[in-house]
Amino acid sequence: MEQEIKTEESFRDSIATVTKEGKRVWIYPKKPSGKFYNARTIVSIILLVFLFGAPFIKIDGHPFIILNVIERKFILFGIPFGPHDLHLFALTMIAFIVSIFLFTVIFGRLFCGWICPQTIFMEMVFRKIEYWIEGDSNRQRALKISNWNGEKILKKVLKQIIFFIISFLIANFFLAYIIGIDQLQKYISNSPSEHLGIFLAVLTFSGLFYFVFAYFREQACTLVCPYGRLQGVMLDKNSVVIHYDNKRGEPRGKIKKNEAQNLGDCIDCNLCVDVCPTGIDIRNGTQLECVNCTACIDACNNIMDKVKRPRGLIRYTSKNQIETGTYAWFTPRAVGYTFILFVLTVLILFLLINRSPVELSILRTPGLLFQEQPDDRISNIYDLKIVNKTFDKLPASLELQNIKGDIKLIGNDLLVNPQGVTEAKFLVILPKSELKSMKTSLQIAVKSEDKVLDVIQTSFLGKVK
């Protein structure tokens, strides 16, 4: 019995793209077709249009999205964010990770097959170009083993040139998300020698993308990406992934005319394996390499139509539904993740709604009491910090609201750069006649061009006359 189990599960001991000797098995997937493939194509076009179009979108003259990690400048949907918004970034990342957990627990690796940039570029861009130049899987295999002649050289060279051009284009647009499309256009219009570092960085990333999509391919999903391994601990029997209905399909076998057969619906045509971009047999069950791309579903449905059997032998479903016919959408884990995600989302929305374009703080300088001034007056020293979260320069001034006195700025005038932070010191000078106790409450208005940004409450220390 132990030997039988070992044999049945032996496919899990290695991945489909590597031989026992450790050599690469090159995958030539058959070109898929069907309603799921058409739907994925539409989704991919929408995502690709957004990816290549977003850098050109501007709101009030500012980029729609900037992800400048190097200078810690971010713009999301036209709203600027900086280091002062680290708490929002941290909460958003936590919410994103929790949403991945929740999504995987309920819907498996749907993200990998439909939204992941690696899958979209590989299957919907590079693979389509490969089909266009070299033909379907059988022609690609034949071209691979054929002698080098004019046709083979032309197809191979043309394919690699187009692959690198697209990789170079992707690298440039990724750079546009960091520095902005306007700055990228300046770099493009100038000689590479004027910005050699940027040019070499783009070439490096172009080479990396070219390597991934021209050679590494599905190995990025099976060997590098940690998400495939994470699903092993996140999936359960109620997770909706691509499953082969073994109850309906087994025992599998070829259809023979005029011959009584006690077989399942699977005719063992092997098309589900032929179209798989990672080379697995989905009939073996859920596997690390499966990215839920739906190619096997379309292939199987097409065959079921031809042999006049119901569709759905391979479909999106849960293991529990196949075995028992029932399905529980929300397991305790899913409920827990949903609750955490809901709390995080509400908290992030609350912080965004109440996010002020300017952040102010005024504190009396610690360690100092008061200073005697001429004309029977005394002073306190204060520390001022202004965080400008907007795109515009911010001139600022200070004014006492609830008491007569003077404010004297130590240093230059207050002018805060866009997304900048300015710190300054200033004196509050009050007549002793205004002081009624040792500690007096102050209200200091921070203004910009006669507009009150905020009124800060603080205190003034001084002896009563």
N, C-alpha and C positions, 0 to 999 in steps of 0.2 A: 504493500500500500504506500509506504514512504517513497519507494522508487517511482511509483506511478505519479504521485504528486510532484516529485522533483522533475519528472519528464514534462508534465503538463505546464509547469511554471518555469521551465528552463529558459523561455524567451526573456524572462526578467533578469537573467544573469548577465546580459550584455545589451548594448543598444544596436539598433538595426543598421546603423551607418558605419560600424566598425567590425572587422572580421575577428576571429579568434586570435589571429596573429597580430592584431592591432593595426591593420591597414585600413585605410579609408575606403568605404563602399560609396561610390558616387551614385546619387539618386537621380533618376530620370523619370520624374512623375508624368503620367499621362495628363494631357490638358483636360481640366474638369469642365463640366457644363451642367446647368440646371438652375433651379430657382434660387437656391442658397448662394451659389456662385455669382449669379446676377445681382442678388441683394448685397453681397459682400463687395462687388464691384462698385455699386452705387455709393455704399458707405465709404469706400476707399477714395472715390473721386471727391466726395464732400470733404473728407479729412485732408486730402492732398491740396485741394483748392484753398482750404483754410491755412494749411501749413505754408504754402508759397504765397498766399495773398495777405496774410496777417501783417507782415512787415511793412506793407504799403498803406495799411489803414492808419489814419491819424484822427485824433480827437482834439479839437482846438489847437491844431498844429503840432501836437505831441504824439509820439508813437502809441499804438494800441497795446503792444506788448514789448517789453524789454526785460531781459533776464541777464543783467550784467553782474555775474557773480564776482568777477575780479574787482570791480569798483564798488560792489555791494549796492547797486542801484537797480531797482526793479519797478516796472510799470505793468500793471495788470488791468486790462479793460480801461485804459486811459487814466487809472489812478496811480499816482507815484507812491512807492514804498521804499524805505531805507533801513539802515541798521536799527533805528529807533522802533521799527515795527517787527523786531525779532520775535516777540511773543506771538504775533499773528502768524508769522511764518511757521513757527514751531507747532502751533495748534493746527494749522492747515495741513502740515505734513503728517501729524498724528491722525487727523481725520482721514487723510488720503490712504494711509496704511490700513486703518480700520475698515475703510470702504472696500479695499482690496480683499481683506479677510472675509468681510460679509459677502461680497460678490462671489468669491471663490466657494465659500461654504454652500451658497444657494445655486450658483450657475457655473461652477467649475472654471475652466480656462477660456471662457467666452471672450475675455479681453484679448488673449493671445491671438485668437483666430480672426477677430474682427477689428480691433483697434490698435494693437501693438505696431509701432512704426517698422520694426524688423519684418513682421509678416506682410504688412501693406506694401513696403518697398520691394520685398523679395518676390511675393506672389503676384502683385498687381502692377508692378513696373518692370523689374528685371526679368522675371520669368516670362512675361508677355513678349518682351523684346526677343528673348531666346526662342520662343515658339515662332515668332515672326521670321526670324533669320534662319534658324536651323530646322524648324519643323517640330512635329510632335515627338514623343519619347522614342519611338522606334527609329525615326530618322536621326535623332540625336545620337543614339547608340551606334547606328550604322556610320555616321559621320566620324564618330570617335575612333573607330577601328579601321576606317578607310585610309588609303595611302594619301600622303600630302600631294594635292594637286591644286590647280588654280581655284577651283570652286571651294575647296576646304580652306585654303589660305584666305580667300576673300571673306568667307563667312566668319571664320574665327577672328580675323583681324578687325573686321567691321564690328562684330559683337563686342570685343574688348574695348575698342575706341569709344563706342556708344556708352558702355558701362562706365568708363572713366569720366566721360563728359558729364553724365548724370551724377556720379559721385562728387565731382568738382562743383556741380551746381548745388547739390545738397549741402556740401561744406560751406559754400558761400552764404546760403540762406540761414544755416545755423549761426554763422557769424553775424548775420543781420539781426538775429534775435538778441545778440549780446551788445553790439555797438550801434544798432539802428541802421535802417536802409539808406539814410542820407549819408552817413559816414562811410558806409560800404561803397556807395556810388562814387564818393571822392577817391577812395582807394583804387577802385577799378579804373577811374579816369587818369590816375597818375601812374608813373612808372613803378614797377615792383621794387626797384632799388631804393625808392623813397620810403618804403615801409616794408623792408625786407623781412622783419620778424613776423608781421601779419601774413605776408605772402607765404613764408615757409610753414606757418601754422596751418593755413588753408590747404597747402599741398599735402601736409602730413595727414590731416583729417580726410582729405580726398583719397589718399592712399589707403587709409584705414577703412573707409566706407567701401572702396573698390575691393579690397581684400575680403571683407565680410560678404558682400553680395555676389562677387564673382567666384570666390573659392570656398570660404568658410561656411556660408549659407546656413543650413538647418543646424549645423553644429553649435551656432550661437544660442539656439534654443535648448539643445540637449546637453551641452557641455558647460556653457558659460552662465546662462541666465539662471538665477536661483529660484525663480518663480515656479518652474516645473517641479523642483524638489520640495518646495513649500506646499504644493498642492497635496502631496502625500500625507501631510499631517492635518490639512484643512478640510479635505474632502471626507464625506461620510456617505452612507447608503442613500441618503435623501438628496444629495447634490445632483443637479441636472448637468450631465455631461453627455458626450456622444457615446452611446452604448449600442452594442449588437445584441439583438433579442435572441439569445441562445435557445430559449424555450420554443420559440417559433421557428427558428432557423435550423436547429439540429434534429436528426443527423443530416448533414449536408451531402450533396451529391449531384451529379449531372442528370439532366432530364433525358430519358430515353423513350422514344415513341413505342407505343404498343407493348409496353412492359410495365407490369404492376410494381410500384416502388413505394416503400414506406419511408419517405424522406421528408425533411423539413423544407422550408421555403428557400433556404440558401442553396443555390445551384453550383456553388464553388467556382464561380467564374474568375475570382481573384481580382476583379476590377477595383474593389475597395483598397487593395494593396497597391495596385498599379498607379492610382491617382494620388496616393498619400505622399505629401512633400517631405515627410520624415521617414518613409519606408517601412512603417509598421503594419501589422495586421490587426485591425481594430477588433476582429472576432476573438482575439485572445483576452480582451478586457481592457480596462483603463490602464494606460501606460504613461510613463514619464515623458516620452517623446510626443505624445498626442497634444496638438495645440488647438484642437476643436475648430479646425478650418472648414469643416462640413463637406470637403471634397468627396469623402466616402459615402456620405448620405446621398448626394446627388447621383453618384455613380450607381449605387444600389437601387435607388428609386427608378432610375432609367431602365435598369435590368428588370425590376419587378413589373414595370409597365409592359415590357416586351413579352414576359412569360405569363402576363395576366394574373399577377398575384398582388395583394395589397402592398401599398408603399409602407415605409416605416420599419423595415427589418433592421435598418441602422437608423437611429434617430436621436434627438435630444430627449433624454429621459433619465430617470434615476434607477439605480440598481434595485432599490426597494420596490419601485413600481413594476419592474420586470418580474421580480420574484413573487410579489404578493398582490400586485394590482392596485396598491394604495400608495399615496404620496403625501408626505407632510411637508408643506412649504416652510414652516418656521419651526425648526428644532430649537432646543434650549440655547445652543450656541448661537444660532442665527438671531434669536430674540435678544441675547446679551449684546452681540455686536451692533444690532439695530439701535438698542437703547443708548449705548455709548456714542454711536455716530450721531444720533439725534441730539444728545446733550452737547457734543462738540460743535455741531452745526449751529445750534441756537446760540452758543457762546460766541462763536466766530461772527455770526450775523450781528449780534448785539454790539460787539466791539467795533465792527465795521461801521454800523449805523451811528455810533457815538464817537467815532474817530474824528478828532479835531484837526483841521489843516495846520494849526500852530499849537505847539506844546510849550507851556511856560512854567517856570518855577522861580520864586524869589525867597531866599532864606537869609536870615541875618547871619553874618559871618561868625562862625563859632569861635569861642575863646576871647571875644572882645566885648566890653560893656558899652561904654559911651565915651565921646570925646567932647571936651569943652571947646566952644567956638566963640568968636567975638560977638559983641552985641547981645550978651546974655542968652546965648543959644547953645544947644548941644546937638550932637550928631551920632548916628549909628551907621555902620558899614554893612552893606548887603551884597549878596551874590545873586546874579541874574543869569538864567540860562534860557535861551530861546531856540526851539527846534522848528525849522521851517519845512513843512512837509509838502509845499506847493512847488510849482514850476517857476514861480516869479520871485524876484528879489523883494525882500521885505524890510523897508525902513521902519524903525520902531522908536517910540518915545515913551517917557514915563510921566505920570501925573498923580499927585496926591488927591484923594477923593473926599475924605471925611475930616480933614484937619488942615489948618493953615501951616505952610512950611515950604521948604525948597528941596528939590532933588538935584544933586550934582553928579553927573556921570564922570567916572574916572577913566580917561582914555578917549578914544575916538567915538564918533557918533555910531549909533546902532544901525547896522545894515547887514541883514542875514541873507546869505546866498541861497538859491533854490536847493532844496534838499540838504541844507547846511545847518550847522549848529554854531551858535555864538554864545560865548560866556563873557560876562563883564561884571565889574564892581561899581557900585554907586553909593553916594552918601545921601541920607535923609536928614535934613537939618531943621530942627523945630525950636521955636522960642520956648523958654522954660515956662512961660505963662500958659502955654497950651497943655502942659502936663498936669494931670490930676492925680496920678498914681505912679508908682515905680515902673509899671508895665502898661503901655498904652497901645490900644488896638489901631492898626493902620489898614487902610485900603488903598492899594496902588494900582492904578489903571495902566495897562500896556496898550498903547495906541499905534496904529499904522495909518498914516494919511488921514487923520481925524476920525478914524474908525476904531472903536474900542474892541480890541481882540479878547481881552479878559480882564477881570478885576481880581487881584490876588490879595488874600487876607494874610497879614503878618503882624508882628508886634514890634514896639519900640521901647527900649529900656532907657530910663533917665531919671535922675533924682528930681523930686518935686520941689519947686521953689518955696 
